[in-house]
Amino acid sequence: MAPKTEALDIMANATSLGLWFYLIPHSGAIDTALMPIFFFCLVSLIAPFPIYADSSWPQKMTDFNYTADNLSEHWQTLTGGFRGPLPSGSWVETSAAQWPMLEAATRMHLVTLADSHPYIVEGLEADEKEQYGRYAHQLRETWALIFNGQLERASELGLSLGAGGYYPALYAQALRATLTEQAPAQRRALLEEIAHRTDELLNIAPDHPTIRFGNAYAKARILETLSVTEALSSGYTSEVLSTLDRLLSENPNHIYAMTLYGGVHAGIVDKAGKLMAKLSYGATPASVQDKFERALSLDPDSAAIRFEYAKALLKVGDRSGRKIAKAHLEKTANLVPASAEQALYVDAAKRALASFKD
């Protein structure tokens, strides 16, 4: 476990696991038909900080035992209702009809798995309803692995499912990049793979709002690994903000775009300084606060948004901002985790508070 540092350092490097709850369309704001399995997801805009690998889950943390079969009992609690419906056969069927090119790409991939994943391939020989049911079971298994903290296994299983498994697979991979991988080069490689795979999906489904958001998110995470000069020359900053602007114009209540936007602006202010950030991108402490306050107004009980907000305030805020950040951290730290993700999230907040200096 990393040694304690200043609260800002911990907050700047710890991953906001809960933000992952906000990487797909809000069921209350966007039609759930736009939440197919054929996607990916991605965590905070702050530089990655290794916490725990799959093989070194801290003894003090609770073990979780979710499975594909019992996930339905806990899905609402685990996702807060923001990750779409629990994968089921009927949901897979609906998604396949909504995105036929992605279904075709998935089927083409699955026929290559005869040796390594015979159960999945056998499903292709079943009747259509059974095919969808078996595939949904594998998706639920992938999510169960994530909730249990087995991120590498979840990523491997999800990727083996083809385009239809990218959502949970790359979700897990991004968590690995920000939570468990200690080598900077490997962290960067994981993030670049996520960006590359979502670029590929955009070629098939360019209008998919979740893929567009996820692609922007991946590139925003990569930006955090770059110097100011590298970030400017990459073109990613303008690209990410443009995508978020379009998403918010299509849906002003896009809670995920708001949260990400606030984090991006905080990073710009932190790296470029208040004057250049304002002149170049319109990024100011006020714009950061506006985005997070709007997001909180939509979901005031979100620990994820509060944690992201705290980190942003520590980057751009004054003493009063630090007090608000501490309050958000305290609410986060007092959560009773229902999953491995949340356990790491709570632990990060507690460690930040332990070295917080008023």
C-alpha positions as CSV (number, residue, x, y, z in Angstrom):
1,M,0.0,0.0,0.0
2,A,1.4,3.4,-0.9
3,P,2.7,5.6,1.9
4,K,0.6,8.5,3.1
5,T,1.2,11.8,1.3
6,E,-0.5,15.2,1.4
7,A,-4.3,14.9,0.9
8,L,-4.0,16.7,-2.4
9,D,-1.5,14.1,-3.7
10,I,-3.7,11.2,-2.6
11,M,-6.8,12.8,-4.1
12,A,-5.0,13.7,-7.3
13,N,-3.9,10.1,-7.8
14,A,-6.6,7.9,-6.3
15,T,-9.3,6.7,-8.7
16,S,-12.9,7.6,-8.3
17,L,-14.4,4.2,-8.6
18,G,-17.9,5.5,-8.2
19,L,-17.7,7.6,-11.4
20,W,-18.0,4.4,-13.3
21,F,-21.6,4.4,-12.2
22,Y,-21.9,7.5,-14.5
23,L,-20.4,6.3,-17.7
24,I,-23.6,5.1,-19.3
25,P,-26.8,6.9,-20.1
26,H,-29.0,7.7,-17.1
27,S,-32.1,5.5,-17.4
28,G,-34.2,8.5,-16.5
29,A,-32.7,10.8,-19.0
30,I,-31.9,8.6,-22.0
31,D,-33.8,5.8,-23.6
32,T,-32.4,2.5,-22.2
33,A,-32.4,1.2,-25.8
34,L,-29.2,3.4,-26.1
35,M,-27.5,1.3,-23.5
36,P,-26.6,-1.8,-25.4
37,I,-24.0,-4.3,-24.3
38,F,-22.0,-3.3,-27.3
39,F,-19.9,-0.7,-25.7
40,F,-17.3,-0.1,-23.2
41,C,-16.9,2.1,-20.2
42,L,-14.3,3.9,-18.5
43,V,-12.7,6.8,-13.9
44,S,-11.5,10.0,-12.7
45,L,-9.4,12.4,-14.7
46,I,-6.6,12.3,-12.2
47,A,-3.2,10.7,-12.7
48,P,-3.3,7.0,-11.8
49,F,-2.2,5.8,-8.4
50,P,-1.8,2.1,-7.8
51,I,-3.7,0.8,-4.9
52,Y,-4.2,-3.0,-5.0
53,A,-3.7,-5.7,-7.5
54,D,-6.1,-8.7,-7.9
55,S,-3.6,-10.9,-6.1
56,S,-3.0,-8.5,-3.1
57,W,-6.5,-7.5,-2.0
58,P,-6.0,-6.1,1.5
59,Q,-6.9,-8.4,4.3
60,K,-8.8,-5.6,6.1
61,M,-11.3,-5.3,3.2
62,T,-14.4,-7.4,2.9
63,D,-14.5,-10.3,0.4
64,F,-17.5,-10.2,-1.9
65,N,-19.1,-13.2,-3.5
66,Y,-21.3,-12.1,-6.3
67,T,-22.1,-14.5,-9.1
68,A,-23.9,-14.4,-12.4
69,D,-26.8,-16.2,-10.7
70,N,-27.2,-14.0,-7.6
71,L,-26.5,-10.6,-9.3
72,S,-30.1,-9.9,-10.0
73,E,-30.7,-9.6,-6.2
74,H,-28.1,-6.9,-5.8
75,W,-27.9,-5.1,-9.2
76,Q,-29.8,-2.0,-8.1
77,T,-27.7,-1.6,-5.0
78,L,-24.4,-2.2,-6.8
79,T,-25.1,0.2,-9.7
80,G,-27.4,2.7,-8.2
81,G,-29.6,2.3,-11.2
82,F,-27.1,4.0,-13.4
83,R,-25.6,1.1,-15.3
84,G,-28.6,0.1,-17.2
85,P,-30.7,-3.1,-16.8
86,L,-29.2,-6.3,-15.6
87,P,-28.0,-8.3,-18.7
88,S,-30.7,-10.7,-19.6
89,G,-31.5,-12.7,-22.7
90,S,-34.3,-10.3,-23.7
91,W,-32.1,-7.3,-23.1
92,V,-29.3,-8.8,-25.3
93,E,-31.9,-9.5,-28.0
94,T,-33.2,-5.9,-27.9
95,S,-29.6,-4.5,-28.0
96,A,-28.7,-6.8,-30.9
97,A,-31.7,-5.4,-32.9
98,Q,-30.7,-1.8,-32.0
99,W,-27.1,-2.3,-33.1
100,P,-27.0,-5.0,-35.8
101,M,-23.5,-4.2,-37.0
102,L,-22.2,-4.6,-33.5
103,E,-24.0,-7.9,-33.1
104,A,-22.5,-9.1,-36.4
105,A,-19.0,-8.2,-35.2
106,T,-19.6,-10.0,-32.0
107,R,-20.8,-13.2,-33.7
108,M,-17.8,-13.1,-36.0
109,H,-15.5,-12.9,-33.0
110,L,-17.3,-15.7,-31.1
111,V,-16.7,-18.3,-33.9
112,T,-13.0,-18.0,-33.2
113,L,-13.4,-19.2,-29.6
114,A,-14.2,-22.9,-30.2
115,D,-11.1,-24.1,-28.3
116,S,-10.8,-21.5,-25.5
117,H,-14.5,-20.9,-24.8
118,P,-16.5,-23.9,-25.9
119,Y,-19.5,-23.0,-23.7
120,I,-19.9,-19.7,-25.5
121,V,-19.5,-21.2,-29.0
122,E,-22.0,-24.0,-28.2
123,G,-24.5,-21.2,-27.5
124,L,-24.3,-20.2,-31.2
125,E,-25.7,-23.6,-32.1
126,A,-28.7,-23.2,-29.8
127,D,-32.0,-21.6,-30.7
128,E,-31.8,-17.8,-30.8
129,K,-33.5,-17.2,-27.4
130,E,-31.0,-19.6,-25.8
131,Q,-28.1,-17.9,-27.5
132,Y,-29.1,-14.6,-26.0
133,G,-29.6,-16.1,-22.6
134,R,-26.2,-17.8,-22.5
135,Y,-24.5,-14.6,-23.7
136,A,-26.3,-12.6,-21.0
137,H,-25.1,-15.1,-18.4
138,Q,-21.5,-14.5,-19.5
139,L,-22.0,-10.7,-19.2
140,R,-23.4,-11.1,-15.7
141,E,-20.4,-13.2,-14.8
142,T,-18.1,-10.5,-16.0
143,W,-19.8,-7.9,-13.9
144,A,-19.7,-10.2,-10.9
145,L,-16.0,-10.5,-11.2
146,I,-15.7,-6.7,-11.2
147,F,-17.9,-6.4,-8.1
148,N,-15.7,-9.0,-6.4
149,G,-12.5,-7.1,-7.3
150,Q,-11.2,-9.6,-9.8
151,L,-10.5,-7.0,-12.4
152,E,-8.0,-8.7,-14.6
153,R,-10.2,-11.8,-14.9
154,A,-13.2,-9.6,-15.7
155,S,-11.3,-7.8,-18.4
156,E,-10.2,-11.1,-20.0
157,L,-13.6,-12.6,-19.9
158,G,-15.3,-9.5,-21.3
159,L,-12.9,-9.1,-24.1
160,S,-13.3,-12.8,-25.0
161,L,-17.0,-12.0,-25.6
162,G,-16.2,-9.7,-28.4
163,A,-17.7,-6.2,-29.0
164,G,-20.7,-7.2,-26.9
165,G,-18.5,-7.6,-23.9
166,Y,-16.4,-4.4,-24.3
167,Y,-18.5,-2.5,-21.8
168,P,-17.7,-4.5,-18.7
169,A,-14.3,-5.6,-20.1
170,L,-12.9,-2.1,-20.6
171,Y,-14.6,-0.9,-17.5
172,A,-12.5,-3.4,-15.6
173,Q,-9.4,-2.6,-17.7
174,A,-9.7,1.1,-16.8
175,L,-10.0,0.2,-13.1
176,R,-6.9,-1.9,-13.5
177,A,-5.1,1.0,-15.1
178,T,-6.0,3.4,-12.3
179,L,-6.2,1.1,-9.3
180,T,-3.9,-1.9,-9.6
181,E,-1.2,-1.4,-12.2
182,Q,1.9,0.0,-10.7
183,A,4.1,0.4,-13.8
184,P,3.4,3.8,-15.5
185,A,4.1,2.4,-19.0
186,Q,1.6,-0.4,-18.5
187,R,-1.0,1.9,-17.1
188,R,-0.6,4.1,-20.2
189,A,-0.8,1.0,-22.5
190,L,-4.1,-0.1,-20.8
191,L,-5.6,3.4,-21.3
192,E,-4.4,3.6,-24.9
193,E,-5.9,0.2,-25.7
194,I,-9.2,1.4,-24.3
195,A,-9.1,4.5,-26.5
196,H,-8.2,2.4,-29.5
197,R,-11.0,-0.1,-29.0
198,T,-13.6,2.6,-28.6
199,D,-12.3,4.3,-31.7
200,E,-13.0,1.0,-33.5
201,L,-16.5,0.9,-32.1
202,L,-17.2,4.4,-33.3
203,N,-16.5,3.3,-36.8
204,I,-19.4,0.8,-36.4
205,A,-21.7,3.0,-34.3
206,P,-20.6,6.6,-34.6
207,D,-23.8,8.0,-33.1
208,H,-23.8,5.9,-30.0
209,P,-23.8,8.4,-27.1
210,T,-22.2,6.0,-24.6
211,I,-19.3,5.0,-26.9
212,R,-18.7,8.7,-27.7
213,F,-18.6,9.5,-24.0
214,G,-16.4,6.6,-23.2
215,N,-13.9,7.5,-26.0
216,A,-13.7,11.1,-24.6
217,Y,-13.2,9.7,-21.2
218,A,-10.3,7.5,-22.2
219,K,-8.6,10.3,-24.0
220,A,-9.1,12.6,-21.0
221,R,-7.5,10.0,-18.8
222,I,-4.5,9.8,-21.2
223,L,-4.2,13.6,-21.0
224,E,-3.6,13.3,-17.3
225,T,-0.4,11.4,-18.1
226,L,1.0,14.1,-20.4
227,S,2.9,17.2,-19.7
228,V,1.3,20.6,-20.5
229,T,3.2,20.7,-23.9
230,E,2.3,17.1,-24.8
231,A,-1.3,17.7,-23.8
232,L,-1.6,20.7,-26.0
233,S,0.0,19.0,-29.0
234,S,-2.1,15.9,-28.7
235,G,-5.3,17.7,-29.6
236,Y,-7.1,15.6,-27.1
237,T,-8.2,18.5,-24.9
238,S,-10.3,20.2,-27.6
239,E,-11.6,16.9,-28.9
240,V,-12.8,15.8,-25.4
241,L,-14.4,19.1,-24.7
242,S,-16.1,19.2,-28.1
243,T,-17.6,15.7,-27.5
244,L,-18.8,16.7,-24.1
245,D,-20.3,19.9,-25.4
246,R,-22.2,17.9,-28.1
247,L,-23.5,15.3,-25.6
248,L,-24.7,18.1,-23.3
249,S,-26.4,19.9,-26.2
250,E,-28.2,16.6,-27.0
251,N,-29.1,16.0,-23.4
252,P,-28.6,18.9,-20.9
253,N,-29.1,16.5,-18.0
254,H,-26.3,14.1,-19.1
255,I,-24.9,13.7,-15.6
256,Y,-21.8,11.8,-16.8
257,A,-20.8,14.5,-19.2
258,M,-21.3,17.1,-16.5
259,T,-19.0,15.3,-14.1
260,L,-16.3,14.6,-16.7
261,Y,-16.5,18.1,-17.9
262,G,-15.9,19.5,-14.4
263,G,-12.9,17.2,-14.0
264,V,-11.4,18.2,-17.3
265,H,-11.7,21.8,-16.5
266,A,-10.1,21.3,-13.1
267,G,-7.2,19.6,-14.8
268,I,-6.8,22.4,-17.2
269,V,-6.8,25.0,-14.5
270,D,-4.3,23.0,-12.5
271,K,-1.9,22.5,-15.4
272,A,-2.2,25.7,-17.3
273,G,-3.0,28.2,-14.5
274,K,-6.2,30.2,-14.0
275,L,-5.5,32.9,-16.7
276,M,-4.4,30.6,-19.5
277,A,-7.1,28.1,-18.7
278,K,-9.8,30.7,-18.9
279,L,-8.5,32.3,-22.1
280,S,-7.8,29.0,-23.9
281,Y,-10.8,26.8,-22.8
282,G,-13.1,28.9,-20.7
283,A,-12.0,26.7,-17.7
284,T,-12.3,28.4,-14.4
285,P,-12.9,27.4,-10.8
286,A,-16.5,28.7,-11.2
287,S,-17.0,26.5,-14.3
288,V,-15.7,23.5,-12.4
289,Q,-18.1,24.2,-9.5
290,D,-21.0,24.8,-11.9
291,K,-20.7,21.4,-13.5
292,F,-20.4,19.5,-10.3
293,E,-23.2,21.3,-8.6
294,R,-25.5,20.6,-11.5
295,A,-24.5,16.9,-11.4
296,L,-25.1,16.8,-7.7
297,S,-28.5,18.4,-8.2
298,L,-29.5,15.4,-10.3
299,D,-28.1,12.9,-7.9
300,P,-27.4,14.4,-4.5
301,D,-26.6,11.1,-2.9
302,S,-23.8,10.2,-5.3
303,A,-20.6,9.4,-3.6
304,A,-18.9,9.3,-6.9
305,I,-19.7,12.8,-7.9
306,R,-18.8,14.0,-4.4
307,F,-15.4,12.4,-4.5
308,E,-14.7,13.8,-7.9
309,Y,-15.9,17.2,-6.8
310,A,-13.6,17.0,-3.8
311,K,-10.6,16.2,-6.0
312,A,-11.5,19.1,-8.3
313,L,-11.8,21.5,-5.5
314,L,-8.4,20.6,-4.1
315,K,-7.0,21.4,-7.5
316,V,-8.6,24.7,-8.1
317,G,-10.1,25.9,-4.8
318,D,-9.0,28.2,-2.0
319,R,-9.3,27.5,1.8
320,S,-13.1,27.5,1.7
321,G,-13.0,25.1,-1.2
322,R,-10.8,22.8,0.8
323,K,-13.4,22.7,3.6
324,I,-16.1,21.8,1.1
325,A,-13.8,19.1,-0.3
326,K,-13.2,17.7,3.1
327,A,-16.9,17.4,3.7
328,H,-17.4,15.5,0.5
329,L,-14.5,13.2,1.5
330,E,-16.1,12.5,4.9
331,K,-19.4,11.5,3.3
332,T,-17.5,9.2,1.0
333,A,-15.5,7.7,3.8
334,N,-18.6,6.9,5.8
335,L,-20.1,4.7,3.1
336,V,-20.6,1.0,3.8
337,P,-19.2,-0.7,0.7
338,A,-21.4,-3.1,-1.2
339,S,-18.7,-4.2,-3.6
340,A,-14.9,-4.3,-4.1
341,E,-15.1,-1.2,-6.2
342,Q,-16.8,0.7,-3.4
343,A,-14.4,-0.7,-0.8
344,L,-11.4,0.7,-2.7
345,Y,-13.2,4.0,-3.1
346,V,-14.0,4.3,0.6
347,D,-10.5,3.3,1.5
348,A,-9.1,6.0,-0.8
349,A,-11.2,8.7,0.8
350,K,-10.2,7.5,4.3
351,R,-6.5,7.7,3.4
352,A,-7.0,11.1,1.9
353,L,-8.7,12.3,5.1
354,A,-6.0,10.8,7.3
355,S,-3.4,13.2,5.8
356,F,-5.7,16.1,5.1
357,K,-4.4,19.5,6.3
358,D,-7.0,22.2,6.9
